[in-house]
Protein backbone atom coordinates (compact mmCIF):
# COMPACT_ATOMS: atom_id res chain seq x y z
CA UNK A 1 0.00 0.00 0.00
CA UNK A 2 3.00 2.34 0.28
CA UNK A 3 2.88 3.16 -3.44
CA UNK A 4 -0.77 4.20 -3.12
CA UNK A 5 0.02 6.44 -0.16
CA UNK A 6 2.95 7.99 -1.98
CA UNK A 7 0.76 8.69 -5.00
CA UNK A 8 -1.87 10.30 -2.78
CA UNK A 9 0.79 12.59 -1.34
CA UNK A 10 1.82 13.67 -4.85
CA UNK A 11 -1.76 14.54 -5.76
CA UNK A 12 -2.40 16.29 -2.45
CA UNK A 13 0.64 18.51 -3.08
CA UNK A 14 -0.58 19.30 -6.59
CA UNK A 15 -4.08 20.08 -5.32
CA UNK A 16 -2.68 22.48 -2.73
CA UNK A 17 -0.60 24.26 -5.37
CA UNK A 18 -3.49 24.50 -7.84
CA UNK A 19 -5.93 25.68 -5.20
CA UNK A 20 -3.54 28.39 -3.99
CA UNK A 21 -2.56 29.63 -7.46
CA UNK A 22 -4.13 32.54 -9.25
CA UNK A 23 -4.88 32.71 -12.97
CA UNK A 24 -1.38 34.08 -13.65
CA UNK A 25 0.49 31.42 -11.65
CA UNK A 26 -1.54 28.27 -12.31
CA UNK A 27 0.72 27.07 -15.13
CA UNK A 28 3.79 27.18 -12.90
CA UNK A 29 1.88 25.43 -10.11
CA UNK A 30 0.96 22.58 -12.43
CA UNK A 31 4.45 22.36 -13.91
CA UNK A 32 5.98 21.75 -10.49
CA UNK A 33 3.90 18.58 -10.00
CA UNK A 34 3.45 17.11 -13.49
CA UNK A 35 5.71 15.23 -15.87
CA UNK A 36 7.28 16.76 -19.00
CA UNK A 37 4.90 14.83 -21.30
CA UNK A 38 1.80 15.57 -19.23
CA UNK A 39 -1.40 14.37 -20.95
CA UNK A 40 -4.70 15.97 -19.90
CA UNK A 41 -8.20 14.91 -20.95
CA UNK A 42 -11.14 17.25 -20.35
CA UNK A 43 -14.74 17.58 -21.30
CA UNK A 44 -15.88 19.44 -24.41
CA UNK A 45 -14.71 22.00 -25.48
CA UNK A 46 -11.32 21.27 -23.89
CA UNK A 47 -10.75 17.67 -25.02
CA UNK A 48 -7.09 16.54 -25.07
CA UNK A 49 -4.32 18.94 -24.03
CA UNK A 50 -0.57 18.48 -23.69
CA UNK A 51 1.66 20.00 -21.06
CA UNK A 52 1.02 21.92 -17.87
CA UNK A 53 1.35 25.32 -19.54
CA UNK A 54 -1.40 24.61 -22.08
CA UNK A 55 -3.69 23.11 -19.44
CA UNK A 56 -3.21 26.13 -17.22
CA UNK A 57 -3.84 28.62 -20.02
CA UNK A 58 -6.81 26.86 -21.62
CA UNK A 59 -8.70 25.44 -18.63
CA UNK A 60 -7.59 26.59 -15.19
CA UNK A 61 -6.81 30.29 -15.72
CA UNK A 62 -10.18 31.11 -17.37
CA UNK A 63 -12.02 29.03 -14.74
CA UNK A 64 -10.24 30.73 -11.84
CA UNK A 65 -10.98 34.11 -13.43
CA UNK A 66 -14.68 33.24 -13.63
CA UNK A 67 -15.08 31.51 -10.24
CA UNK A 68 -13.30 33.79 -7.82
CA UNK A 69 -12.30 32.73 -4.29
CA UNK A 70 -12.52 29.12 -5.47
CA UNK A 71 -12.66 26.30 -2.92
CA UNK A 72 -12.26 22.58 -3.51
CA UNK A 73 -15.08 20.80 -1.66
CA UNK A 74 -14.03 17.18 -1.90
CA UNK A 75 -16.28 14.18 -1.25
CA UNK A 76 -14.17 11.23 -2.45
CA UNK A 77 -10.39 10.77 -2.44
CA UNK A 78 -8.89 7.36 -3.20
CA UNK A 79 -6.08 5.57 -4.98
CA UNK A 80 -5.72 2.19 -6.62
CA UNK A 81 -3.99 0.10 -9.21
CA UNK A 82 -5.52 0.20 -12.66
CA UNK A 83 -7.26 -3.02 -13.69
CA UNK A 84 -7.12 -1.97 -17.35
CA UNK A 85 -3.33 -2.36 -17.56
CA UNK A 86 -3.23 -5.51 -15.39
CA UNK A 87 -2.82 -3.39 -12.24
CA UNK A 88 0.52 -1.97 -13.35
CA UNK A 89 -0.18 1.76 -12.93
CA UNK A 90 -1.32 3.74 -9.90
CA UNK A 91 -4.05 6.36 -10.18
CA UNK A 92 -5.54 8.76 -7.63
CA UNK A 93 -9.15 9.92 -7.83
CA UNK A 94 -10.70 13.08 -6.40
CA UNK A 95 -14.38 13.96 -6.69
CA UNK A 96 -16.51 16.79 -5.38
CA UNK A 97 -17.26 20.39 -6.29
CA UNK A 98 -15.21 23.44 -7.16
CA UNK A 99 -17.12 26.27 -5.49
CA UNK A 100 -16.61 29.96 -6.06
CA UNK A 101 -18.27 33.27 -6.75
CA UNK A 102 -19.36 33.31 -10.39
CA UNK A 103 -18.01 36.80 -11.13
CA UNK A 104 -17.05 36.60 -14.81
CA UNK A 105 -18.16 34.71 -17.93
CA UNK A 106 -16.77 31.25 -18.64
CA UNK A 107 -17.37 29.50 -21.99
CA UNK A 108 -20.09 32.08 -22.62
CA UNK A 109 -21.92 31.22 -19.38
CA UNK A 110 -22.98 34.55 -17.88
CA UNK A 111 -21.87 35.43 -14.35
CA UNK A 112 -24.39 35.54 -11.51
CA UNK A 113 -22.12 37.09 -8.84
CA UNK A 114 -23.48 34.36 -6.57
CA UNK A 115 -22.06 31.09 -5.26
CA UNK A 116 -21.69 28.46 -7.95
CA UNK A 117 -20.78 24.77 -7.75
CA UNK A 118 -18.93 22.97 -10.53
CA UNK A 119 -19.11 19.19 -10.08
CA UNK A 120 -15.82 17.49 -10.90
CA UNK A 121 -14.15 14.09 -10.94
CA UNK A 122 -10.41 13.89 -11.54
CA UNK A 123 -8.28 10.80 -12.25
CA UNK A 124 -4.51 11.31 -11.95
CA UNK A 125 -1.85 8.81 -13.00
CA UNK A 126 1.25 9.07 -10.81
CA UNK A 127 4.68 7.87 -11.94
CA UNK A 128 8.04 8.55 -10.27
CA UNK A 129 6.62 11.25 -8.03
CA UNK A 130 4.89 13.18 -10.84
CA UNK A 131 1.42 13.29 -12.34
CA UNK A 132 1.77 12.12 -15.93
CA UNK A 133 -1.89 11.87 -17.00
CA UNK A 134 -5.12 13.49 -15.85
CA UNK A 135 -8.75 13.00 -16.81
CA UNK A 136 -10.80 15.90 -15.44
CA UNK A 137 -14.54 15.62 -15.97
CA UNK A 138 -16.68 18.57 -14.85
CA UNK A 139 -20.41 19.10 -15.23
CA UNK A 140 -20.48 22.24 -17.37
CA UNK A 141 -24.25 22.01 -18.06
CA UNK A 142 -24.85 22.01 -14.29
CA UNK A 143 -23.06 25.36 -14.06
CA UNK A 144 -25.12 26.62 -17.01
CA UNK A 145 -28.34 25.70 -15.22
CA UNK A 146 -27.21 27.56 -12.09
CA UNK A 147 -26.66 30.62 -14.29
CA UNK A 148 -30.16 30.39 -15.79
CA UNK A 149 -29.13 29.17 -19.26
CA UNK A 150 -30.43 25.60 -19.16
CA UNK A 151 -29.55 24.07 -22.54
CA UNK A 152 -31.82 21.03 -22.17
CA UNK A 153 -35.49 20.08 -22.19
CA UNK A 154 -36.97 18.97 -18.83
CA UNK A 155 -34.80 16.15 -17.48
CA UNK A 156 -36.19 12.81 -16.37
CA UNK A 157 -34.76 12.94 -12.84
CA UNK A 158 -33.92 15.59 -10.22
CA UNK A 159 -31.55 18.53 -10.67
CA UNK A 160 -29.53 19.08 -7.48
CA UNK A 161 -26.29 20.28 -6.00
CA UNK A 162 -25.25 16.76 -5.14
CA UNK A 163 -24.01 15.68 -1.72
CA UNK A 164 -21.19 13.28 -1.03
CA UNK A 165 -21.54 9.72 0.27
CA UNK A 166 -24.23 9.01 2.83
CA UNK A 167 -21.56 7.35 4.99
CA UNK A 168 -19.23 10.40 4.91
CA UNK A 169 -16.37 7.95 4.41
CA UNK A 170 -15.14 8.87 0.95
CA UNK A 171 -11.99 10.80 1.93
CA UNK A 172 -9.41 8.04 2.18
CA UNK A 173 -6.15 9.75 3.07
CA UNK A 174 -5.30 6.74 5.26
CA UNK A 175 -4.60 3.23 3.92
CA UNK A 176 -7.61 0.97 3.43
CA UNK A 177 -8.06 -2.78 3.81
CA UNK A 178 -7.05 -4.29 0.43
CA UNK A 179 -9.74 -6.99 0.79
CA UNK A 180 -12.42 -4.30 0.94
CA UNK A 181 -11.17 -2.72 -2.29
CA UNK A 182 -11.08 -6.10 -4.00
CA UNK A 183 -14.69 -6.68 -2.98
CA UNK A 184 -15.71 -3.29 -4.36
CA UNK A 185 -13.92 -3.87 -7.65
CA UNK A 186 -15.60 -7.27 -7.96
CA UNK A 187 -19.01 -5.64 -7.44
CA UNK A 188 -18.26 -3.04 -10.12
CA UNK A 189 -17.07 -5.71 -12.54
CA UNK A 190 -20.20 -7.77 -11.93
CA UNK A 191 -22.36 -4.74 -12.69
CA UNK A 192 -20.44 -4.09 -15.91
CA UNK A 193 -20.80 -7.72 -16.96
CA UNK A 194 -24.55 -7.71 -16.28
CA UNK A 195 -25.53 -4.33 -17.65
CA UNK A 196 -22.76 -3.21 -19.97
CA UNK A 197 -24.18 -4.82 -23.09
CA UNK A 198 -27.96 -4.59 -22.42
CA UNK A 199 -28.22 -8.26 -23.37
CA UNK A 200 -28.70 -10.15 -20.10
CA UNK A 201 -32.30 -11.00 -21.01
CA UNK A 202 -33.95 -10.22 -17.66
CA UNK A 203 -36.52 -7.52 -16.93
CA UNK A 204 -34.62 -4.32 -16.21
CA UNK A 205 -35.39 -4.10 -12.50
CA UNK A 206 -34.32 -7.72 -12.02
CA UNK A 207 -31.07 -6.99 -13.85
CA UNK A 208 -30.37 -4.05 -11.57
CA UNK A 209 -31.20 -5.98 -8.40
CA UNK A 210 -28.38 -8.44 -9.12
CA UNK A 211 -25.71 -5.81 -8.44
CA UNK A 212 -27.48 -2.84 -6.79
CA UNK A 213 -29.08 -2.40 -3.39
CA UNK A 214 -32.74 -1.47 -3.61
CA UNK A 215 -32.15 1.95 -2.01
CA UNK A 216 -29.51 2.85 -4.59
CA UNK A 217 -28.95 6.48 -5.52
CA UNK A 218 -27.83 7.38 -9.03
CA UNK A 219 -26.35 10.89 -8.95
CA UNK A 220 -26.62 11.62 -12.66
CA UNK A 221 -25.32 14.61 -14.64
CA UNK A 222 -27.28 17.76 -15.38
CA UNK A 223 -29.57 17.07 -18.31
CA UNK A 224 -30.57 13.69 -16.84
CA UNK A 225 -30.61 14.23 -13.09
CA UNK A 226 -30.45 12.17 -9.92
CA UNK A 227 -32.78 9.32 -9.01
CA UNK A 228 -33.39 7.11 -5.96
CA UNK A 229 -34.29 3.38 -5.68
CA UNK A 230 -34.05 0.70 -8.34
CA UNK A 231 -37.65 1.20 -9.41
CA UNK A 232 -37.29 4.96 -9.99
CA UNK A 233 -33.86 4.61 -11.60
CA UNK A 234 -35.30 2.14 -14.09
CA UNK A 235 -38.15 4.53 -14.92
CA UNK A 236 -36.29 7.84 -14.74
CA UNK A 237 -33.04 6.99 -16.48
CA UNK A 238 -32.03 3.45 -17.38
CA UNK A 239 -35.23 2.53 -19.20
CA UNK A 240 -35.52 5.78 -21.21
CA UNK A 241 -31.79 5.65 -22.01
CA UNK A 242 -31.95 2.14 -23.41
CA UNK A 243 -35.09 3.01 -25.37
CA UNK A 244 -33.31 5.94 -27.02
CA UNK A 245 -30.38 4.04 -28.52
CA UNK A 246 -29.37 1.03 -30.57
CA UNK A 247 -26.12 -0.60 -31.63
CA UNK A 248 -24.35 0.01 -28.34
CA UNK A 249 -20.73 -1.07 -28.42
CA UNK A 250 -19.06 -2.93 -25.58
CA UNK A 251 -17.73 -1.09 -22.56
CA UNK A 252 -14.17 0.20 -22.74
CA UNK A 253 -12.22 1.96 -19.99
CA UNK A 254 -8.81 3.57 -19.68
CA UNK A 255 -8.81 3.27 -15.90
CA UNK A 256 -10.80 1.18 -13.42
CA UNK A 257 -9.86 0.91 -9.75
CA UNK A 258 -11.17 0.62 -6.21
CA UNK A 259 -10.07 1.37 -2.66
CA UNK A 260 -12.08 0.48 0.41
CA UNK A 261 -15.81 0.73 -0.27
CA UNK A 262 -15.33 3.08 -3.22
CA UNK A 263 -14.28 2.61 -6.82
CA UNK A 264 -14.68 4.04 -10.26
CA UNK A 265 -13.63 4.26 -13.87
CA UNK A 266 -13.45 6.45 -16.93
CA UNK A 267 -13.35 5.81 -20.67
CA UNK A 268 -12.45 7.84 -23.75
CA UNK A 269 -15.03 6.93 -24.90
CA UNK A 270 -16.69 4.29 -22.72
CA UNK A 271 -18.94 3.24 -25.58
CA UNK A 272 -20.75 4.48 -28.68
CA UNK A 273 -24.43 4.11 -29.55
CA UNK A 274 -26.78 5.26 -32.31
CA UNK A 275 -29.62 7.59 -31.28
CA UNK A 276 -33.07 6.27 -32.18
CA UNK A 277 -34.81 9.36 -30.81
CA UNK A 278 -36.26 10.62 -27.55
CA UNK A 279 -33.25 10.82 -25.26
CA UNK A 280 -32.90 14.40 -23.96
CA UNK A 281 -35.38 15.50 -26.61
CA UNK A 282 -33.11 14.58 -29.49
CA UNK A 283 -34.53 13.11 -32.71
CA UNK A 284 -33.20 9.95 -34.30
CA UNK A 285 -29.93 10.73 -36.05
CA UNK A 286 -28.64 7.34 -37.23
CA UNK A 287 -25.22 8.65 -36.19
CA UNK A 288 -23.03 6.83 -33.67
CA UNK A 289 -22.27 9.11 -30.74
CA UNK A 290 -19.43 8.83 -28.23
CA UNK A 291 -20.15 8.64 -24.52
CA UNK A 292 -17.21 9.77 -22.42
CA UNK A 293 -18.16 8.82 -18.87
CA UNK A 294 -16.85 8.78 -15.31
CA UNK A 295 -18.56 6.61 -12.70
CA UNK A 296 -17.70 6.74 -9.00
CA UNK A 297 -19.31 4.09 -6.77
CA UNK A 298 -19.89 3.37 -3.11
CA UNK A 299 -20.44 -0.24 -2.15
CA UNK A 300 -22.85 -1.10 0.66
CA UNK A 301 -22.42 -4.72 1.75
CA UNK A 302 -22.19 -6.99 -1.27
CA UNK A 303 -23.80 -4.61 -3.78
CA UNK A 304 -23.49 -1.05 -5.04
CA UNK A 305 -25.38 1.69 -3.19
CA UNK A 306 -24.39 5.07 -4.65
CA UNK A 307 -23.11 6.16 -8.04
CA UNK A 308 -21.89 9.61 -9.12
CA UNK A 309 -21.89 9.95 -12.90
CA UNK A 310 -20.20 12.45 -15.20
CA UNK A 311 -21.11 12.24 -18.90
CA UNK A 312 -19.68 14.60 -21.49
CA UNK A 313 -23.12 15.40 -22.86
CA UNK A 314 -21.86 18.47 -24.69
CA UNK A 315 -19.47 16.26 -26.66
CA UNK A 316 -22.18 13.66 -27.35
CA UNK A 317 -24.62 16.35 -28.52
CA UNK A 318 -22.00 17.81 -30.85
CA UNK A 319 -21.51 14.39 -32.46
CA UNK A 320 -25.27 14.47 -33.10
CA UNK A 321 -25.13 17.90 -34.75
CA UNK A 322 -25.95 20.20 -31.80
CA UNK A 323 -23.23 22.59 -30.60
CA UNK A 324 -24.66 23.80 -27.28
CA UNK A 325 -21.82 26.16 -26.37
CA UNK A 326 -21.65 27.52 -29.90
CA UNK A 327 -25.36 28.31 -29.75
CA UNK A 328 -24.94 29.95 -26.34
CA UNK A 329 -22.13 32.16 -27.54
CA UNK A 330 -24.04 33.15 -30.69
CA UNK A 331 -27.02 34.16 -28.55
CA UNK A 332 -24.82 36.35 -26.32
CA UNK A 333 -22.92 38.04 -29.21
CA UNK A 334 -24.49 41.44 -29.94
CA UNK A 335 -23.20 41.29 -33.53
Secondary structure, DSSP 4 states (H G I P E B T S, - for coil): -HHHHHHHHHHHHHHHHHHH--TTTHHHHHHTTEEEEEEEEESTTT-EEESHHHHIIIIIHHHHHHEEEEEEEEEEEEEEE-GGGTT-SEEEEEEEEEEEEE-S-BTTBPP-SSEEEEEEEEEEEEETTEEEEEEEEE-HHHHHHHTT---SSPPSSB-------TTS--B--S---HHHHHHHHHHHHHHHHHHSSS-S-S-HHHHHHHHEEEEEEEEPPTTT-EEESHHHHIIIIIHHHHHTEESPPPP--SEEEEETTEEEEE-TTSEEEEE-S-GGGPPP---EEEE-EEEEEEEETTEEEEEEEEE-HHHHHHHTT--HHHHHHHHH---
